[in-house]
Amino acid sequence: MKTVFAFLAAFAAGAAATGTLQAAAPVAQGSNAPVNISSDSFQADLNAKTGTYSGNVLITQGDMKLRANTVKLSTTNSKLDKVFANGNVVVDSPKSGTVTGDNGIYSVVPRTLLMTGNVVMKKGTTVMRGAQLTVNLNTGQALLGGGAKTPGPNGTTTGNTRVQGVFIPNSN
């Protein structure tokens, strides 16, 4: 019963978050930084130990910001474990730049992000596109992959099977 109350209290605190953070101290970084969540609505499933935020969802942790239409949270041992984001997912981080996609899974403790569906990664003037992206938000290292090959007529393949990139050289 204590676990249910702790879980509900954690989600209620997140549901009441305003999305603005004013602090005199520097913002904590890494997986130990607080996770702040705001949205238009929230629904908890206490039996499954999950909760779903809907409508203009904004999640911040340190210098990382995640926006999406809906976000489902998963906990392990009464601690936030994973964030499943769906619909117009945008993640901003100084180390990785801005990443957009249809869906995303943010693993809190290792600070890794898996984005799928029409993935675009922008950093400065560099733009990369692919079907799936894995980013380590601590290091900024990313792995971008193309889509699966889809059999087409006459033995050809269709679909986005390649990664694309655009790099703008310095004008100097």
Backbone as CSV, one residue per row, in Angstrom:
resi,resn,N_x,N_y,N_z,CA_x,CA_y,CA_z,C_x,C_y,C_z
1,MET,0.820,-1.192,0.000,0.000,0.000,0.000,0.862,1.252,0.000
2,LYS,2.022,1.208,0.725,2.919,2.356,0.725,3.405,2.663,-0.685
3,THR,3.681,1.613,-1.466,4.162,1.807,-2.837,3.122,2.535,-3.669
4,VAL,1.854,2.167,-3.527,0.782,2.820,-4.282,0.714,4.298,-3.925
5,PHE,0.792,4.630,-2.635,0.733,6.027,-2.215,1.963,6.799,-2.699
6,ALA,3.144,6.177,-2.615,4.362,6.840,-3.087,4.285,7.091,-4.581
7,PHE,3.763,6.104,-5.300,3.617,6.235,-6.748,2.644,7.355,-7.087
8,LEU,1.485,7.366,-6.424,0.475,8.394,-6.677,1.000,9.771,-6.304
9,ALA,1.722,9.866,-5.206,2.277,11.161,-4.794,3.292,11.669,-5.810
10,ALA,4.120,10.766,-6.332,5.110,11.171,-7.336,4.425,11.669,-8.596
11,PHE,3.381,10.969,-9.031,2.671,11.398,-10.235,1.868,12.661,-9.984
12,ALA,1.275,12.798,-8.821,0.517,14.013,-8.521,1.432,15.231,-8.508
13,ALA,2.626,15.054,-7.979,3.582,16.164,-7.969,3.958,16.546,-9.392
14,GLY,4.134,15.548,-10.241,4.459,15.821,-11.640,3.299,16.466,-12.362
15,ALA,2.071,16.051,-12.068,0.903,16.604,-12.733,0.683,18.054,-12.346
16,ALA,1.133,18.432,-11.177,0.945,19.806,-10.715,2.065,20.734,-11.157
17,ALA,3.092,20.178,-11.802,4.238,20.997,-12.218,3.810,22.050,-13.224
18,THR,4.429,23.203,-13.159,4.047,24.302,-14.041,4.910,24.408,-15.272
19,GLY,6.037,23.743,-15.301,6.921,23.814,-16.450,7.916,24.949,-16.357
20,THR,7.770,25.842,-15.387,8.764,26.903,-15.218,9.566,26.601,-13.974
21,LEU,10.845,26.779,-14.089,11.731,26.483,-12.973,12.525,27.728,-12.652
22,GLN,12.374,28.213,-11.426,13.144,29.363,-10.974,13.920,28.937,-9.752
23,ALA,15.237,28.929,-9.903,16.065,28.477,-8.796,17.291,29.363,-8.689
24,ALA,17.732,29.582,-7.475,18.943,30.370,-7.265,20.178,29.523,-7.517
25,ALA,20.073,28.216,-7.259,21.210,27.320,-7.448,21.267,26.867,-8.899
26,PRO,22.444,26.420,-9.366,22.556,25.900,-10.727,21.678,24.662,-10.892
27,VAL,21.215,24.436,-12.115,20.385,23.277,-12.407,21.257,22.029,-12.377
28,ALA,20.788,21.001,-11.653,21.530,19.743,-11.585,21.526,19.076,-12.957
29,GLN,22.592,18.375,-13.281,22.719,17.705,-14.563,22.757,16.201,-14.342
30,GLY,22.569,15.455,-15.424,22.666,14.008,-15.376,21.379,13.353,-14.922
31,SER,21.478,12.043,-14.712,20.294,11.258,-14.372,19.767,11.554,-12.976
32,ASN,20.538,12.233,-12.119,20.070,12.585,-10.782,19.311,13.906,-10.745
33,ALA,19.299,14.641,-11.846,18.574,15.910,-11.895,17.080,15.636,-11.820
34,PRO,16.314,16.532,-11.192,14.863,16.337,-11.114,14.238,16.318,-12.505
35,VAL,13.178,15.533,-12.653,12.419,15.474,-13.895,11.135,16.265,-13.663
36,ASN,10.970,17.361,-14.397,9.774,18.201,-14.280,8.864,17.941,-15.470
37,ILE,7.562,17.775,-15.196,6.604,17.442,-16.244,5.403,18.365,-16.138
38,SER,4.946,18.860,-17.293,3.696,19.610,-17.332,2.916,19.174,-18.569
39,SER,1.585,19.226,-18.476,0.722,18.847,-19.592,-0.680,19.370,-19.329
40,ASP,-1.556,19.165,-20.320,-2.950,19.585,-20.172,-3.741,18.642,-19.267
41,SER,-3.397,17.331,-19.282,-4.106,16.378,-18.425,-3.194,15.216,-18.053
42,PHE,-3.619,14.449,-17.035,-2.843,13.321,-16.527,-3.791,12.231,-16.077
43,GLN,-3.425,10.968,-16.383,-4.204,9.817,-15.948,-3.251,8.754,-15.432
44,ALA,-3.499,8.233,-14.215,-2.627,7.228,-13.612,-3.294,5.866,-13.633
45,ASP,-2.504,4.822,-13.836,-2.936,3.441,-13.698,-2.107,2.863,-12.558
46,LEU,-2.683,2.886,-11.355,-1.937,2.484,-10.168,-1.592,1.003,-10.158
47,ASN,-2.424,0.176,-10.789,-2.129,-1.257,-10.842,-0.923,-1.542,-11.724
48,ALA,-0.803,-0.831,-12.830,0.314,-1.053,-13.750,1.521,-0.191,-13.404
49,LYS,1.367,0.713,-12.427,2.423,1.642,-12.018,2.901,2.486,-13.195
50,THR,1.933,2.985,-13.964,2.235,3.866,-15.092,1.317,5.077,-15.015
51,GLY,1.662,6.091,-15.758,0.834,7.278,-15.861,0.978,7.861,-17.251
52,THR,-0.084,8.532,-17.734,-0.053,9.112,-19.064,-0.383,10.592,-18.988
53,TYR,0.511,11.409,-19.536,0.301,12.850,-19.665,-0.140,13.102,-21.097
54,SER,-1.129,13.981,-21.281,-1.655,14.258,-22.620,-1.770,15.752,-22.845
55,GLY,-1.519,16.164,-24.074,-1.699,17.547,-24.484,-0.564,18.461,-24.103
56,ASN,0.198,18.906,-25.084,1.284,19.866,-24.862,2.217,19.444,-23.730
57,VAL,2.676,18.209,-23.780,3.526,17.684,-22.716,4.926,18.285,-22.842
58,LEU,5.458,18.758,-21.722,6.818,19.272,-21.649,7.514,18.598,-20.479
59,ILE,8.646,17.967,-20.771,9.462,17.320,-19.739,10.838,17.955,-19.785
60,THR,11.352,18.340,-18.619,12.712,18.854,-18.543,13.483,18.062,-17.495
61,GLN,14.742,17.813,-17.800,15.667,17.223,-16.834,17.021,17.855,-17.108
62,GLY,17.469,18.683,-16.208,18.720,19.399,-16.417,18.602,20.277,-17.643
63,ASP,19.494,20.093,-18.608,19.473,20.905,-19.817,18.728,20.240,-20.978
64,MET,18.056,19.103,-20.732,17.296,18.400,-21.753,15.820,18.774,-21.658
65,LYS,15.196,19.055,-22.829,13.759,19.321,-22.901,13.142,18.378,-23.910
66,LEU,12.031,17.747,-23.526,11.296,16.845,-24.400,9.864,17.347,-24.510
67,ARG,9.360,17.492,-25.735,7.976,17.875,-25.966,7.309,16.795,-26.799
68,ALA,6.014,16.525,-26.525,5.269,15.520,-27.276,3.779,15.724,-27.060
69,ASN,2.983,15.049,-27.902,1.532,15.096,-27.729,1.100,14.305,-26.497
70,THR,1.648,13.084,-26.348,1.348,12.251,-25.175,2.632,11.605,-24.678
71,VAL,2.674,11.382,-23.364,3.822,10.740,-22.740,3.312,9.765,-21.695
72,LYS,3.832,8.538,-21.752,3.514,7.524,-20.751,4.782,7.275,-19.949
73,LEU,4.645,7.238,-18.635,5.783,7.015,-17.747,5.755,5.610,-17.191
74,SER,6.925,5.044,-17.005,7.066,3.727,-16.415,8.015,3.839,-15.229
75,THR,7.673,3.181,-14.134,8.512,3.224,-12.943,9.049,1.831,-12.613
76,THR,10.190,1.817,-11.946,10.773,0.596,-11.408,11.198,0.905,-9.985
77,ASN,10.749,0.098,-9.044,11.050,0.311,-7.627,10.679,1.727,-7.188
78,SER,9.511,2.188,-7.600,8.968,3.509,-7.256,9.813,4.668,-7.780
79,LYS,10.651,4.424,-8.788,11.458,5.479,-9.397,11.181,5.519,-10.888
80,LEU,11.193,6.729,-11.437,10.966,6.906,-12.865,12.050,6.180,-13.646
81,ASP,11.627,5.320,-14.579,12.545,4.497,-15.347,12.580,4.909,-16.818
82,LYS,11.397,4.937,-17.447,11.334,5.252,-18.879,10.192,6.206,-19.172
83,VAL,10.418,7.002,-20.220,9.422,7.939,-20.722,9.148,7.537,-22.161
84,PHE,7.893,7.193,-22.466,7.482,6.811,-23.814,6.699,7.976,-24.402
85,ALA,7.278,8.651,-25.399,6.665,9.843,-25.985,6.120,9.509,-27.374
86,ASN,4.918,10.015,-27.664,4.287,9.769,-28.962,3.743,11.064,-29.542
87,GLY,3.870,11.216,-30.835,3.268,12.334,-31.549,4.070,13.611,-31.474
88,ASN,4.647,14.016,-32.608,5.405,15.273,-32.700,6.440,15.406,-31.582
89,VAL,7.278,14.404,-31.434,8.279,14.384,-30.368,9.458,15.275,-30.766
90,VAL,9.828,16.179,-29.862,10.971,17.070,-30.063,11.825,17.009,-28.804
91,VAL,13.129,16.751,-28.981,14.049,16.714,-27.853,15.173,17.700,-28.136
92,ASP,15.388,18.626,-27.200,16.462,19.611,-27.295,17.484,19.319,-26.207
93,SER,18.762,19.244,-26.610,19.850,19.035,-25.679,21.098,19.697,-26.259
94,PRO,21.865,20.426,-25.441,23.059,21.086,-25.964,24.049,20.137,-26.636
95,LYS,24.182,18.919,-26.132,25.163,17.986,-26.693,24.685,17.332,-27.981
96,SER,23.372,17.076,-28.111,22.883,16.381,-29.301,22.159,17.293,-30.273
97,GLY,21.868,18.515,-29.899,21.107,19.420,-30.767,19.619,19.182,-30.614
98,THR,18.878,19.390,-31.703,17.432,19.184,-31.700,17.098,17.959,-32.524
99,VAL,16.326,17.053,-31.930,15.928,15.815,-32.591,14.409,15.781,-32.641
100,THR,13.857,15.472,-33.817,12.409,15.321,-33.942,12.111,13.934,-34.498
101,GLY,10.919,13.440,-34.188,10.487,12.142,-34.692,9.057,11.874,-34.287
102,ASP,8.536,10.753,-34.762,7.155,10.379,-34.452,7.023,9.825,-33.038
103,ASN,8.033,9.067,-32.593,7.995,8.413,-31.287,9.369,8.467,-30.642
104,GLY,9.392,8.434,-29.307,10.657,8.421,-28.600,10.564,7.678,-27.289
105,ILE,11.651,7.052,-26.902,11.759,6.404,-25.590,12.990,6.979,-24.912
106,TYR,12.777,7.653,-23.783,13.861,8.219,-23.001,14.076,7.339,-21.784
107,SER,15.252,6.732,-21.674,15.620,5.940,-20.502,16.337,6.875,-19.541
108,VAL,15.761,7.077,-18.356,16.178,8.142,-17.443,17.580,7.941,-16.881
109,VAL,17.869,6.789,-16.308,19.146,6.623,-15.618,20.338,6.642,-16.582
110,PRO,20.312,5.922,-17.697,21.469,6.034,-18.592,21.428,7.298,-19.456
111,ARG,20.305,8.042,-19.432,20.088,9.247,-20.243,20.290,8.953,-21.721
112,THR,19.594,7.910,-22.191,19.631,7.571,-23.608,18.265,7.801,-24.220
113,LEU,18.269,8.120,-25.497,17.054,8.432,-26.225,17.012,7.584,-27.477
114,LEU,15.878,6.916,-27.716,15.634,6.173,-28.940,14.478,6.853,-29.648
115,MET,14.731,7.383,-30.849,13.691,8.050,-31.640,13.419,7.208,-32.875
116,THR,12.132,7.121,-33.265,11.756,6.379,-34.461,10.744,7.173,-35.268
117,GLY,10.691,6.878,-36.555,9.699,7.470,-37.436,10.032,8.880,-37.873
118,ASN,10.476,9.041,-39.108,10.775,10.359,-39.673,11.702,11.172,-38.782
119,VAL,12.813,10.588,-38.418,13.748,11.217,-37.489,14.591,12.270,-38.208
120,VAL,14.684,13.438,-37.590,15.534,14.512,-38.087,16.370,15.007,-36.918
121,MET,17.692,15.084,-37.128,18.601,15.581,-36.102,19.291,16.825,-36.657
122,LYS,19.178,17.943,-35.917,19.789,19.203,-36.341,20.725,19.689,-35.251
123,LYS,21.912,20.107,-35.682,22.854,20.743,-34.769,23.602,21.787,-35.579
124,GLY,23.363,23.038,-35.249,23.916,24.116,-36.055,23.298,24.075,-37.437
125,THR,24.136,24.077,-38.481,23.625,24.014,-39.849,23.585,22.592,-40.392
126,THR,24.022,21.612,-39.590,24.029,20.215,-40.016,22.654,19.600,-39.794
127,VAL,22.152,18.886,-40.801,20.861,18.208,-40.716,21.047,16.759,-41.150
128,MET,20.593,15.829,-40.322,20.655,14.406,-40.634,19.248,13.833,-40.550
129,ARG,18.928,12.892,-41.466,17.612,12.252,-41.494,17.776,10.741,-41.534
130,GLY,16.839,10.052,-40.906,16.841,8.596,-40.933,15.556,8.070,-40.335
131,ALA,15.508,6.775,-40.148,14.304,6.143,-39.615,14.397,5.895,-38.115
132,GLN,15.626,5.729,-37.590,15.801,5.431,-36.166,17.087,6.069,-35.674
133,LEU,17.029,6.640,-34.481,18.186,7.318,-33.899,18.316,6.927,-32.437
134,THR,19.537,6.604,-32.023,19.847,6.377,-30.621,20.881,7.418,-30.214
135,VAL,20.605,8.158,-29.114,21.496,9.217,-28.655,21.800,9.021,-27.179
136,ASN,23.064,9.159,-26.817,23.473,9.209,-25.421,23.529,10.694,-25.061
137,LEU,22.608,11.171,-24.239,22.527,12.588,-23.911,23.658,13.051,-22.992
138,ASN,24.365,12.126,-22.357,25.538,12.495,-21.547,26.728,12.837,-22.431
139,THR,26.941,12.035,-23.467,28.121,12.204,-24.311,27.836,12.927,-25.620
140,GLY,26.571,12.894,-26.062,26.215,13.470,-27.357,26.465,12.522,-28.510
141,GLN,26.910,11.303,-28.247,27.130,10.328,-29.317,25.795,9.817,-29.830
142,ALA,25.693,9.710,-31.174,24.442,9.304,-31.793,24.688,8.250,-32.860
143,LEU,23.703,7.377,-33.066,23.727,6.375,-34.115,22.423,6.506,-34.879
144,LEU,22.517,6.879,-36.156,21.349,7.098,-37.000,21.286,5.985,-38.025
145,GLY,20.101,5.381,-38.192,19.935,4.287,-39.143,18.819,4.557,-40.127
146,GLY,18.907,3.914,-41.283,17.870,4.012,-42.299,16.725,3.062,-41.984
147,GLY,15.712,3.121,-42.793,14.545,2.260,-42.598,14.768,0.873,-43.156
148,ALA,13.881,-0.023,-42.815,13.965,-1.388,-43.312,13.592,-1.423,-44.788
149,LYS,14.248,-2.296,-45.525,13.939,-2.438,-46.940,12.593,-3.126,-47.090
150,THR,11.759,-2.572,-47.972,10.441,-3.131,-48.231,10.447,-3.741,-49.629
151,PRO,10.092,-5.040,-49.753,10.099,-5.647,-51.085,9.122,-4.925,-52.009
152,GLY,9.558,-4.659,-53.226,8.732,-4.005,-54.226,8.549,-4.909,-55.425
153,PRO,7.935,-4.387,-56.479,7.700,-5.207,-57.679,9.013,-5.537,-58.384
154,ASN,9.044,-6.674,-59.036,10.187,-7.112,-59.849,11.487,-7.215,-59.051
155,GLY,11.406,-7.556,-57.784,12.596,-7.763,-56.980,13.280,-6.489,-56.501
156,THR,12.664,-5.336,-56.725,13.240,-4.080,-56.247,12.852,-3.852,-54.798
157,THR,13.475,-2.876,-54.168,13.110,-2.521,-52.803,12.636,-1.080,-52.777
158,THR,11.747,-0.801,-51.846,11.238,0.550,-51.680,11.399,0.958,-50.223
159,GLY,11.141,2.212,-49.939,11.235,2.698,-48.561,12.531,3.435,-48.341
160,ASN,12.611,4.103,-47.206,13.799,4.864,-46.853,14.839,3.902,-46.304
161,THR,15.791,3.506,-47.155,16.782,2.531,-46.725,18.133,3.181,-46.429
162,ARG,18.200,4.508,-46.542,19.480,5.178,-46.375,19.369,6.353,-45.421
163,VAL,20.493,6.679,-44.818,20.598,7.864,-43.973,20.989,9.024,-44.880
164,GLN,20.427,10.200,-44.616,20.736,11.384,-45.419,21.314,12.464,-44.523
165,GLY,22.241,13.251,-45.068,22.840,14.340,-44.312,23.121,15.543,-45.195
166,VAL,23.020,16.730,-44.611,23.358,17.966,-45.290,24.312,18.723,-44.376
167,PHE,25.483,19.052,-44.909,26.500,19.788,-44.160,26.823,21.066,-44.914
168,ILE,26.795,22.189,-44.244,27.108,23.476,-44.836,28.531,23.857,-44.428
169,PRO,29.462,23.951,-45.407,30.827,24.332,-45.034,30.881,25.803,-44.611
170,ASN,31.908,26.136,-43.854,32.098,27.534,-43.428,32.264,28.408,-44.643
171,SER,31.728,29.626,-44.579,31.839,30.562,-45.704,33.172,31.282,-45.708
172,ASN,33.986,31.120,-44.660,35.288,31.817,-44.588,36.325,31.112,-45.421
